[in-house]
Amino acid sequence: METVPGIVIIRNILTLDEQLKLIDIVKRKVNHMTNEGKWNFFGMLGRNFCGLTKYLTEDVIFLQECAQRFKMEAEKLDKTLVWADVTHMLSLWYPNTKGIGWHKDGFGGNDGDEGAPVYSLTLGNSCIFEYKLVDEYSFDTYKQNSIEVELHSGDIIVFGGSQRLMLHRVKEVKQNSFKKLENFNARINLTFRTCTDFNDDMEANYQTEAYTKKLAEKWNKNKK
């Protein structure tokens, strides 16, 4: 695997008990599904985005402690990742083998402040994570060959600096690869971001119902 400034992978950054505690926090976030019992992100994934302080009081301290650990450990390994504390968390619930297509996490909105690193944690089932490096110092050109890495529960990949806008996708989720919790067969991705300019009204624009509506309108407009 190619090692470059701006990308850090840390294995087993959380103990099993800590992983299970985070899974429980996400499971108690009831808005990953619609009232009709379907996954709330286009029927394929469960999604939730909000500030870390918007979780239940007993969960906030643990989430903030985890986020601070991720930040400190990544910054020890790569000084290009030094940044302000994270403020928000995006959770995605992958219920089967399907991943998500090629994309880059832009600047602004729920993707976070310009330049702020992205902390992407895997919980539950393992996945094949694939990415293409930004070529040299251009944010618009990518190296042709992609890099694949298998991420397991408790692993985190952090990208920022010159690789903040790298192309990436979840190529595959490996069903039944996490056997530490009964009646649970999914991958949860927690992405911690820094959104310093968000107030409650701005955050509301990226709640799943509003965000999916905006995405659908954008895609339909582009088809015309």
PyMOL commands that set and color helices and strands:
alter all, ss='L'
color gray80, all
select helices_A, chain A and resi 16-27+30-32+52-54+57-77+79-81+109-111+161-163+200-204+208-223
alter helices_A, ss='H'
color red, helices_A
select strands_A, chain A and resi 7-10+46-51+88-94+100-103+118-124+127-132+147-151+156-159+167-173+187-193
alter strands_A, ss='S'
color yellow, strands_A
deselect
rebuild
show_as cartoon
